[in-house]
């Protein structure tokens, strides 16, 4: 190793200032003229710099031989520009690595080979997993058997949800004197701008740039969309001749999907392995490390050495969980009662897990909070009155198991993994891979860790049941879909989150309409949900519940849900460390994300700074 390092020192000692300047100018030229944007351009320039450094240390004959080989690969390859270039650079890097192994000592060679062999075995293991969970059971979105090939299912109508609430309330005497339910019966507002929002969010029913071109030629879009798409597509010159001649095999269905589906989209093995190399391990490290800390802190709590529960204001926390997270959509009515401005949140057909670890569905869960003080007033679950502590457990469990998963499921209609995007919009494809893989992590992989957490003493045995109460709750949350919730505008004066989301949604969909040609096959509303709404729900969950031990696992009615709630808060809510790529709207060079961020930051910079471009936690 010392010999190799000394060789590198001698190489760079001999490099003249002129050579450095020449290399810098060349890298800058590559950066400017590359057809890619942002991170891809920077990565490409960095790769060329590495290649130049390695080639500089080789003899002239070796440089010539490698250059000819690379040029041949580049010219003869049938792949697109970025793919050809990446392939050529990869060969150069491989050549440099092999040359380094030749001149390195035996210990270095053996170390490199051992690492390569270990990764090869890891890749083989992951290939078997991919064959089981993807190759054998999933199809690409371009196939009409894929759920998200169809149009996203309609959200439930307001009247239908009102009827559920009223019918379920009549089953329980405790709700007989609830005058807020009468106000629910009076609700008739569906905002007129919703029609315009739906038009802006509507997807182009194709996954490929060629399909967009075909739609332009066939007159299958409105005149306004035609003008916007034509300007965007031809100004960027993203359609090569082979794309134009494509038959448009990425066409999507105009049939409506029957229900949401969180985990069904196919990814190719190279994307799967990339995610399991550069995302999965860091997520694993996060929850593994934090659950060890959780277990230690629970031991300290049991011994009476710490008492976090005494520091929690449950009445304030219950109100925050209603107002400052996506389950605010359960708001339906408010009334003035003396000095109190009471807001009611109704959860019809409410899924939960009892203390026997059995999945249950309550007819109606209701929470009243005072908007003036932002504190808990009252909560009921069917015929039972609940304390603020119990309401917090139910609200948190609903967030993680039934409400938040709806966002994951809707996000599948806001992605596109088609290979053609590597030229048109590689950033979208990258984000789509992250979203689809994280939906796989969250739905399929998550349940494989339950037995491990039980052995750690963090979960009761009932969570490991074949009839998994966790999976039943998640499936119920996804199946229930969401419903029209225009009435939450009543809360804009009382909720930072709602105020921000309502304004940014309008900005997002306006910008999406301008850039729609760069996002074929993507539903704008679904993309908003899978990016802005999903990431902020995570951020606010992390901010709102400051300590997982606030959740009472000793409660004799709802303690089991608190167990799962503690694990999710500990290891699956905060940002994943160690990612090498940018995941935020902030810092993105793509014009769509950049424009949305700049406008959102003027409304609330702190929230805007936490908007992710994909599902990545």
N, C-alpha and C positions, 0 to 999 in steps of 0.2 A: 504494500500500500504506500509506503514511504517513497519507493522508487517511482510509482505512478504520480504521486503528488509532486515530486521533484521534477518529473517530466513536464507536468502542467506549468509549474513555475517557470521553467526554462523557456517554454513556449511563449508564455505571456510576457516574459522579460524582453523577448525579441520583437514583440509587436510594436510597430511604430505608431506615432500619433496619427499619421495619415491613414494607416490601415484601420484604426479605430473610427476615424471620421467617415471613411468610406463605408464601413459596415453600418454605422449609425444612419447615414444617408439612405443606404439601401433598405434598412428596416423601416425607416420613416416612409419611404416610397411605397413599400409593400402595404404599410398601414393605411395610407391614403387611398391607394388605388384598388385595394381588395374589394370585391363585391359584397363581402360579408360586413357585418356591423358589430360594434362593441367588442365583447369578449372574444368572439371568433377571430376578429382582426388582430387583436392584441396577442392572442395565443399563437396565431399564425406567424406573426412577426417574431415572437419569442422563440418559436420552434426553428425559424430560419437562423436566428442568432446562435442558438445551440449547435445547429448543424454547421454553421460557419466556423465556430470555435473548434469543433471536432475535426473538420476537414483541414483546418489550418495546421493541425499537428500531424497530418499525414504527408507522406511523400507525394511529389507531383504526379507520379504514375498512378498512385492509388486514388488521388483526387480525380484524375481524368477518367479512370475506370468507373468509379462510383457515379460521377456526373453523367456519363453516357448511359449507364444502367438506369438511373433515375429519370433521365429525359425519355428513354424508351418506354418506361412504365407510364410516364405521364401522357405521352402522345398516344400510345396504343390502348390505354384504358378506355373503356366505354362509359366510365362513370362521369358524373358532373364535375365541375371545376373544383369545388371544395373537397369532394371525395378523392379526386385524383391527386390534388396537392397534398392532402393529409396522408395519403398512401405513400407518396414519394418521400415526404418528410419522415414518415415512420420507418421507411427502408433506410434512410440516411442515419437516423438515430440507432437503428439496429446495427448498421454497419459500424458506426462509431463504437457502440457497446462491445461488439465482437472484437474490434481492434484493441479496445482497452483490456479485454480479457486475455488477449494474446500476450500483451506486454506486462500484465499484472502478475503478482506472485501467486503461489498456489493457494494460500489461505483466502485471498480475495476471490479467486475463481470459484473455490468450493463454496464460499458464502453466497455468492451470486447464484450459483447453480442450485443451492439448497433453497434459497428464497423463491427462485423461479419454479422449482419442483413443488414447493408447498402451495404456491398460488395456483399451479396447474391442478393439483388435487382439489383445491377449493373451487376452482372453476368447474371441475368435473362434478363435484357435489351439487353445485348450483345448477348445472345443466340438467341433472336428474330432477331437481326441484322444478325447474322451468318446464320440463316435459310433463310433469304431473299436473302442475297448476295452470299452465298456459297452453302449451302445444296441443295437449290432449283434449282440452275442454273449452277453449276460447277461439273466437274468430276476430279478424280485423273489423274495424268500424265500417269499412267499405262493403262488408257482406251484410245482406239484408236480414240475417239471423242474429246480428248483434243488436242488443237492446237500444244502444245509443245511435244506431243507424237510423232508427225511427226518430221522429220529433219528440222533444221532451214532453212528458205528460203534463196536461193542464193542472195548475194548482186548484185546490178545492175552492168552490164558490163560498162567499161569505154567508149566504143564506143557509147553505148545507151545514156549515160549522155552527151557526147560531142554533139551528134545530137540534144538533147533537147536544149542545150545552143545555138547552132548555129541557129537552126530553130526559137527559140524565139527571138534571137537578130535581125533577119531579119525583124521582125515585127515593129521595132522601129528605126527611122532614126538616133537617137542619138548615136547608136552603129556602124554606117556605117564606121566611121573613127577609130575604135578600132582595132589597129593592133595586140593587144594581143589575140583577138578572132581568128585571123589567126594561131597563135601559138597553140591555143587549137586544131585547126584542124590538127596540125602536131603531136600531142601527140600520141605515140603508145607504151608507156612503161608499161608493166605489169611485175613486178619483178619476176625473175625466182624462187627465194626462196619461193614465195607464195605457190607453189605446196607442198613444204616440210612443211610449216607452217600448211597448211590445213590437211595434214596427221597427224601431231602431235596433232592438235586440235580435230580431229574426235572423236565423242563420242562412247562409247560402248553401243550398242542398248539394254540395259537392265537397270532396276532401282535397281536390287537386287544383292547381292553377289552371290546368287545361280545362277542367270542368267549369271554372269561372269564365274562361274565354268562350266556351261553348254556350254558356248561359247568355253572355252578351250577344252572341251571334243569333241565338234562337229567340230572343225577345221574352225570356222567362222572368224578367225582373222589371221593376218600375222604371220610369224615365229618370227619376231622381237618383235611384241606385245606379242606373246605367252611366249617368254622367260622372258620379263619384268614382265608380269602379274603373271606368276607362281612364280617367285622369291618374288614379293611383297606380294602376298596372303599367301603363305605358310610360309614365314619368320615371318609374323605377327600372324599366326595362328588364323585368324579372322573368318574362316568358321566352324561353329559348325555342328554337324551331321544333325540337323533338317534343316539347311540352305542348306546343300548339297543335301538333298532329296527333296527340294522345286522344283516344276515343272517349275520354272522360269516365274511366272505369271507377272513379271514386264517388260516383253519384250516390246520394242519400235518399232515403225513403221520405215520402210525405205522409206516411201513416203515423199515428200517435202511438207512442209506447204506452203500455197499460199501467206501468208503475215505475218508480225510480229503482235504480240498481247501483249499488256502491262499488262492486268489484266484478267486472265482467270483460274489460277491454284487453285485447291481446297486445303483447309487446314482443318484438323479436329478441332472440337470446342475447345479442350484443348489448341491447339497451338494458335488459334484465341484469346482466353481469356488471355493466357499468354502475347501475344503481346499488347492487349488492357489494360493490367495491368502494364507491365514493359517497354513499349515503347510509346504507343499512348499518355498517359497522359503527358509525358515529352515533346513530340513534340507539344502538344496542349498548354502547358504552355509557350514554347518557342515563338511560333508565337503570342499568345495572349498578352504576355508581350511586345514583340517588336513592334506589331502594335499599341499599346497604345502610345509608345514612338514616333513612326512614325507620328501618328496623331498630337501629341503635337509639334513635330518639324515642321510639315507642317504649323501649326498655327503660329509658330514663324517666319517661312519663309514668310508667307502671310503678317504678320505685319511688315516685314522688319527688324526684330531683328537678323536674321541670313541670310547669303547669300552664301550657299555652292556652287552654280553654278559658282560663280566668281573664285572659287578655282580649278575648273576642267579644265584640259587640254584635250579638246575633241578630238583634232587631235591625241594626243598620245594614248588616251583611245580607239579610234576606231581601231587603229593599234593593240593594245594589245588584244582586243576582237577577232580579226582575227587570231592572231598568237598564243595566249596562252590559247586556249580552243579547244574543240573538233570540233567546226565548221571550224577549219583549213582545214578540208577535202575538203572545197570548193575552195581551192587554185588550180589553173590550169596552170598558165603561169607567166613568168616574162620577163622583158626586161631591157636593159641598156638605159637610156635616159639622156645623159649628165652626171651630177653628181648623178642622181637618179637611183636607182635599183628598178624598179617598179614591184610589185607583184600584180596580179589580182585575185580576189576571185569572182566567179560567182555562183549565187543562182538561178537556173532555177525553174519556177513554184513556186514562192516565196509566202508562205501564210502570211497574215498580217490582221490587224483589222483597219479599217478606223475610222475617228472621229465621225461617226454615229454609232459606235460599230457594224459595219457589217463586216462579214468575207469576205475577198477578196483574190484573187490569182493574183499576178503580173507575167508577162511573164519572166522578168529577173531583178534581183537585182545584181548590180556589185559594188565592192569596190576595189579601187586601193590604195596601201600603198607603201611608200618608205622603203625598207628593210635596207637601210643605216642609216636612221634617226629614223626608226620605227614610222613614222608619216603618218597621213591621207593625201592623194593626191586628190582623187575624188570619188564620189559615184553617181550612177544613179539608179532610179527605173522606169523601162520602159522609158517613154519620159521625166522624171523629173530629174533635177539635185538636189542633196541633200547636205545640210551642214554637217559638221562633227557631230554636235549635233544631227541631225536627223538620221544620219547613226548609231550613238551609240544606239539610241532607237530601231531601226530596228534590229540591231545585237543582242542586249540584248533580245528582245522579241523572236527572232528566236531561241536563245540559250535555253531559258526556256520553250518555247511552242512547238517547232518543232524539234530541234536538240537533246536536252538532253533526251527527252522522247524515242528516238530511243534506247538509252543505256538501259533504263528501260525495254523496250520490248525485246531486245535481251537477257537480263539477264535471262529471263524465260527459256531459253534453257541451262542455266548453273547452274541449281539447281536440287536437288533431296530430296523429303520429305518422301521417303519410310521408313516405320517403321524399316526395316532391318538395316538401317544405324545407329540405336542406338547402335549397337555393332560394326559394321565395321568402321564407321566414324561419330561419333555423332557431331563433330564440323561442318561438312558439312551440316548435317541436320539442326542444329541450324541456321547456316548462311542462309540456304535455306528458313527457316520459316521467318526470318527477311526480306529477299529480296521479297518474295511473298507478305507478309503483307504490306511492304512499297509501293509496286506497287499498292496494293489495296488502301492504304492511298492517294497516289499521283493521282490516276485516278478516283476512285469512291468517296472517301471521300472529296477530295479537293473541288469539285464543290458544296458540301452542305454548304460551308462556304461563298460563294459568296454573298448571301443575307445579311449576317451579316456584311461583309465588306462594302456593299452598305449602310447599316444603320449607320455604323460608319462614313460615308462620305469619304471613301477611294476609292470607285469605283463608276463609273457612272451607271445609271439605266440600260443602254444597256447590261451590262455584266450579268444581271439577266434574260435576254431573254430566253424563252424555247429553241430557236435555239442557244444555247450558243456559242458565237464566240470563247470562250476559248476551249471548247470541239472540235469544228470544226478544230481549228488550231492543237491541239494535235493529233487528228485522222488523219489529213492530213500528219503531220510529221511522224507518225508511218507507215502509208500506203506507203509513198514515199521510205521507206527503206533507205539504204545507198548504196554507189557505190564504185567501186575500186578507190583507191586514193594513189597509190604507188608514184605519183609525189610529195607528200609532203616531200619526202626525200630531195628535193631541199631546204627546209626551216630549215634543222637541224642546220645550222650555225647561224640562226636568231631566233630560238625559243627554249627556255629551255624546254618547255613542249614536243614538238615534238621529240627533241633529246632524252629525257628521255624515252618517251613512245615507240619509235622504238626499243631501246636497251632492255628495260624491257620486251617488248612483246616476243622477242626472248628467253629471259631467262625463262619467265613464261611458254611458250609452251614446251620448253625442259624439264623443271621440271614436267610439267603436264604429259608428255609422260612417265616419269619414275614412276609417282605415279598414273597412270590412273586406276589401279585396285581399288584404294581407292575412286574413283569418278565415279561409274557406272552411266550411263545415262546422263553424263555431257559433253557438248560441250566445249572444252577448250577455243576456241575463245570467246564464249558467256560468259564464266566464267571470262575471262580477262576483257571483257567489263563491266560486272556487278560488278567487284571488283575494279581493278586498275583504269580503265578509268573513271568509274562513280564517284568514290570518288575524283579523281584528278580534274575532271570537276567542281565538287562542290567547292573544295578548291580554285581553280583558279578563279571561279566566285566570291567568297568571297574576294579574294585578289585584283582582277582586278577592280571591281566596289566598291570603298571604301565607297561611300555614296549613298543610294538609291535616294536622292534628286538631284543627278546629272541628273536623267531622267526627262525630261521636260514635265510635264503634261499640260502645257499651250500651247504647240505647236498646231497650228490649223489643222495640218494634221495627226499627229501621237501621240497626247497627251493621247489618251485612252490606247494605248499600254503601255505608260509610267506608267499609274496608276497601271496596273497589274504587271508591272516590279518592281515597288517599293515594293509591297507587297511580291512578291516572294523573292526578295533580302533580305528583312527585316526578314522574318520568316521561310524561307524554303531552305536556302543555307548553313548556318553555321552548325556546329556539334550540335547534341542534347545533352544537359547536363543531368546528373542523371542516365545514364545507368550503371547497375551493372556488366556487362560482357565486356570482351575485344572484340573490334571490329576491331582492326588493325592487319596488317601483323606483325608489330613490337610487340614483346612480345608474339607472338603465339608460342606454343611449338610443334604444328603439323609440321612434317618435311617438308612438301611441302611449307607451308606459311613461315616457318622459313628460308628455303633455298632461296626462292625468295626474301625475305626482305634483307637478308645478301648481296646478289649480287646487288640488286637495290640500297642499301645504299651506295655502293662504287661509284655509278654513280652520285647520288644526294640525300644526306641523308634527306634533308628537305622534298623533295617530297616523298621519300620512307616512311618517318614517317607518312605521311597522307594517305597511301594506306589502304583502308578498306577491310575486308574479306567478306563483304556483302553490299547490299543496306540498309543503315541505316540513310539516310537523303534525 
